[in-house]
Amino acid sequence: MTASLEQLRRCHFAVDLGAARTRVYVKGAGLVVDQPSTAAVNTRTGALIAVGEFAEKMTGRTPAYIRVVRPVTGGTVVDIEMAQRMLRQLLGDKLRRTLRRRPRLRAAACVPHDADPLARRAAIETLVGLGARRVELVDTLIAAAVGCGLPVERPEATMIMVCGAAATQVAVLSLGAIVTAERIPVGGEAVDHAIVQHLRHQHELMLPSQSVRPLQLALHGNGLTPQGPASTEIHGRDVATGLARSVHVDTAAVRRAIQTPLTAVLDGIGRVLRECPPDLVADLVDRGIMMVGGSALLPGLDQMLRQATGMPVHIAERPELCAVQGLGEMLEGKIAPMVLDPLRA
């Protein structure tokens, strides 16, 4: 963790800038923003038209002079100015005025485990533009582990898997620190892309970008496992004619289509375990893997990991909120620092 617990307790608000969603936690008020990391811009005037849910609905449905942008990619801010404008609109005038009344406004932000200095600087500059005098950075893996209630401060192994939209992060934690970690550039978007490509090649059907998630929800429960439904009906546009068409998709073929991105995740888990000390690996046999992040809700993913690794796999209660909840608990002082008893002669 970059920041200490004492420094985090002095912060007034925390931001989790994800590739898919942006969440803001205000000390004393709780979670106040949970919106897609999306903005719609008028390219003629440069004016911001919409942010969040409304901008997300505009994706693929805009005229030529309106552009839908995502200022955050893979947990890293790629457009600082647009990220600041988006955050200002999401927070609203009333909340921003309340925060600015603080004499020395402090903020905290999540950053990916292997974020380079440029990515860390971009996160700091984004919040400084909102009026923060000081910004503390927290590793997403630590924040998510705290948010889902893992005993990260104990001298025992806990394994966490943060399933994001653009990347998946896997780590083994012990004594409040990361023992070994791996970031795999495969996330929910890669799974969505694999499904879209499968439908295009096998059924000559173009699926709208916002219809991939409903397809996954139609396969809820055991949808992506052999025990799930044999087929499901989806609607899209015919590649040749451009007309609307419905097809029945074999779920077994969908499972095979997403094997390639999921294999990369399994390889990353294997590398983390190989680099981990044997004593900690022995702890994980019983405790298993805790999955957090929005893509952890992909139907049947936990069962596929369980079969591939032979370890217990658990999904947090609200996996998409674990990182920002962990930041909030640190801000509120709910996490007690580990105190070592002095050695007695």
C-alpha positions, 0 to 999 in steps of 0.5 A: 500500500502506498499510503498509511492508514493514518494518512488515509484517515485524514482524507475526506473522499475517495475515488475508484476510477475504473474502466467500466464505472466510477465510484466516489465515497465521501467520508461521513456520507458513504457511497455517493456516485456509482456511474459508468465512466462514460462522457458524451461530447459535442465535437463542434463546440467541445461542450459536455452533453452527458455523463454516466448512465445517460452517456452510456445509453448513447453509445452507438446511437449518436449523430456524427457530431456527438462522440462518446468517450471513456477517459479511463482505460484499464484503471488508468486515466488516459484523458485527465481533462475529460476525467475531471469534467466527468467527475465534476458533473457526477459529483454535482455542484452541491457536493463539490461546494461541500467538499471545497469548504474543507480547509485542506481537502485530501483525497484517496484513489485506487490504482492498479498494482503495476501502475507506472509513475505516469499512471499514478501521476495521472490519477493524482492530477485528476483529483488535484483538478477537483480541488484536492490539496493532497492525494493518497494512492492505494493499491486496488488489490489491498482496497478490494481485499479490505472491502470484502472482509479478508483478514489481510493483516494476519500472518496467513495467506489470502488470495484475491482476484479482482476481475475488472473490465479491462484487466484481471489482477490476482494476488496473495496477501499476508501481513497487510502486504502483497506477497506476489501479484500478477496483472493479466490484460484480460477482463470482462471486455475481452470476454464480451469481444470473444462472444461478439466475434463468435456470433459474427463468424458462426452466425453472421450476426452483429450484436449491439455493444449493449446486448452482450451483457443481457446475453450473459444474464440470459445464461445466469446461474449455471449458464456457462457450465455444462449444467446450464441451458442448451441454447438461448435466443438473441437478436442482432443485425445480419452481416450480409443484409443489414436486417434484424434477425434472431438466432438460437445460440448454442451455449456450449459453443459460447463456452468454447469461444470464451475459453481463450481469454479465460485460459490467460487468467488461469495461467496468471493464477498459476504463475502467482501460486508458483512464485508464492512461498509453500507455507502460504500456498498450503493456507490457500488450499482451505481458504481458496480464492476470493473473486471481486470486481464487476466481471466476477459475476460472469455466469459460471466463471467461479465454477470454471475456476474451481474445476481448473484449480481444484481450490475453493472459489468464492464471490464477494457479496457485492463484488463490484463495490469491494474496492470503494468500500475498502477505501471507505473503511480506511477513511472512516478508521474502521481498519485497525493497524497491526501492532506487534508486541515488543519482544520481552527479554 
